[in-house]
Amino acid sequence: MARVRTIIIPEEAAEEGAGLHDVRFSALVGAAAWSRLPAAVRARFSKRLAPDAAVTYVGTIVGSRRTLPGQWLAELCRLIGAPLPLDADVGVPAVVTVTEDGASGGQFWTRMYGRLHGFPQVIHSSKRFAGPTGLEEYLGCGFGIALTVSTDEQALHFHSDHYFLIVGGVRLRLPRWLGPGALTISHVDQGDERFAFVLSLVHPLFGEIIRQTGIFRERPADAGCIRPAAPPSPAPAASSPAG
């Protein structure tokens, strides 16, 4: 049976509201590794959202390439919700929204990638602070990825440790030869409140088969909203002449 790593979250942090301090990600790497990160990256992954709150990042896909095996894999993964980019389009808009997953105590990540032709691709996943590594990403249809986390002076990196399938409540670890390869997702600080989201999938036989890079920034909740004009104040009533 796989050993389950438990992350202890201080009570005061667990009870804080939207935008306040969250220690779930920092607990995965430890204080020393966490302190190496740029302040903007630490702040981005230290937001504990209230149940009715969301944080949204908007940006542009600036780099995308896939080999033929990468295309085949992305198409095959349509069966579990298409978690990999289906196109290699660049210069298209992208939006990422994060909300809390109240049932698991994790987070929902919803990504929308524009396409040059057709409707945008929407990818759903749930990050859960559970499993043998302390963090896993559930993709749907029982499939998930156990993740490890590392840091450096520029980025927070999520690395696939292994892939798994849950069938009838039983967790089955997939052998490496059956997995798609080593997945790394990096959040790289770009300064000026921007960050790069870099996805790299490296197959043991075919090398890097998918790589996608987007540049994002956080969007305030009311940015771009059209505010209705205030109705004109009613004219003061005419006073009656003195009798």
Residue pairs with C-beta under 8 A, 6 or more apart in sequence:
2 131
2 132
2 171
2 173
3 132
4 130
4 131
4 132
5 131
5 132
5 133
5 134
6 134
7 24
7 27
7 28
7 129
7 134
8 27
9 23
9 24
9 27
10 23
13 21
13 22
13 23
13 48
14 48
16 22
16 48
17 48
17 50
18 47
18 48
18 49
18 50
18 53
19 47
19 48
19 49
19 53
20 47
20 48
21 46
21 48
22 45
22 46
22 47
22 48
23 46
24 48
24 129
25 45
25 46
25 149
25 156
26 34
26 42
26 45
26 46
27 134
28 129
28 134
28 135
28 149
29 149
29 150
29 151
33 150
33 151
34 42
34 151
36 151
36 152
36 153
37 151
37 152
37 153
37 155
37 156
37 189
38 153
38 154
38 189
40 189
40 191
40 193
40 195
41 155
41 156
41 187
41 189
41 195
44 187
44 195
44 218
45 156
45 187
47 55
48 100
49 55
49 98
49 99
49 100
49 107
50 100
51 100
51 102
53 99
53 100
54 97
54 98
54 99
55 97
55 98
55 218
56 95
56 96
56 97
56 98
56 218
56 219
56 221
57 95
57 96
57 97
57 98
57 216
57 217
57 218
57 219
58 93
58 94
58 95
58 216
58 217
58 219
59 93
59 94
59 95
59 96
59 194
59 197
59 214
59 215
59 216
59 217
60 91
60 92
60 93
60 94
60 214
60 215
61 89
61 90
61 91
61 92
61 93
61 94
61 113
61 114
61 212
61 213
61 214
62 90
62 91
62 213
62 214
62 215
63 90
63 211
63 212
63 213
64 85
64 87
64 88
64 89
64 90
64 211
64 212
64 213
65 88
65 210
65 211
66 74
66 85
66 88
66 209
66 210
66 211
67 206
67 207
67 208
67 209
67 210
69 203
69 206
69 209
70 84
70 201
70 209
70 210
73 84
73 180
73 201
73 209
73 210
74 82
74 84
74 85
74 86
74 210
75 86
77 83
77 84
78 86
79 141
80 139
80 140
80 141
80 143
81 123
81 124
81 139
81 140
81 141
82 121
82 123
83 123
83 125
83 139
83 140
84 201
84 210
85 113
85 121
85 199
85 210
85 212
86 115
86 121
87 113
87 115
87 116
87 121
89 113
89 114
89 115
89 116
92 113
92 114
92 115
92 116
93 114
94 111
94 112
94 113
94 114
94 214
94 216
95 111
95 112
96 109
96 110
96 111
96 112
96 197
96 216
97 109
97 110
98 107
98 108
98 109
98 110
99 107
99 108
99 110
100 106
100 107
100 108
101 107
101 108
101 126
101 127
101 128
104 126
104 128
104 130
105 128
105 129
106 126
106 127
106 128
106 129
106 130
107 126
107 127
108 124
108 125
108 126
109 124
109 125
109 126
109 127
110 122
110 123
110 124
111 122
111 123
112 120
112 121
112 122
112 123
113 120
113 121
113 122
113 123
114 120
115 121
124 140
125 137
125 138
125 139
125 140
126 137
126 138
127 135
127 136
127 137
128 135
128 136
128 137
128 138
129 135
130 136
131 146
131 164
132 146
132 161
133 146
133 147
133 148
133 161
135 146
135 147
135 148
135 149
135 158
136 144
136 145
136 146
136 147
136 164
137 144
137 145
137 147
137 158
138 144
139 145
142 165
142 166
142 167
143 163
143 164
143 165
144 163
144 164
144 165
144 166
145 160
145 161
145 162
145 163
145 164
145 183
146 160
146 161
146 162
146 163
146 164
147 158
147 159
147 160
147 161
148 158
148 159
148 161
149 156
149 157
149 158
149 159
150 156
150 157
150 159
151 157
154 188
154 189
155 186
155 187
155 188
155 189
156 186
156 187
157 184
157 185
157 186
157 187
158 184
158 185
158 186
159 182
159 183
159 184
160 179
160 182
160 183
160 184
162 173
162 174
162 176
162 179
163 173
163 174
163 178
163 179
163 180
164 171
164 172
164 173
164 174
165 171
165 172
165 174
166 172
176 204
180 201
180 203
181 201
181 202
181 203
181 204
181 206
181 209
182 201
182 202
182 204
183 199
183 200
183 201
184 198
184 199
184 200
184 202
185 197
185 198
185 199
185 200
186 196
186 197
186 198
186 200
187 195
187 196
187 197
188 195
188 196
188 198
189 195
190 196
190 215
192 217
193 217
193 218
194 215
194 216
194 217
195 215
195 216
195 217
196 213
196 214
196 215
196 216
197 212
197 213
197 214
197 215
197 216
198 211
198 212
198 213
199 210
199 211
199 212
199 213
200 208
200 210
200 211
201 208
201 209
201 210
201 211
202 208
202 209
203 209
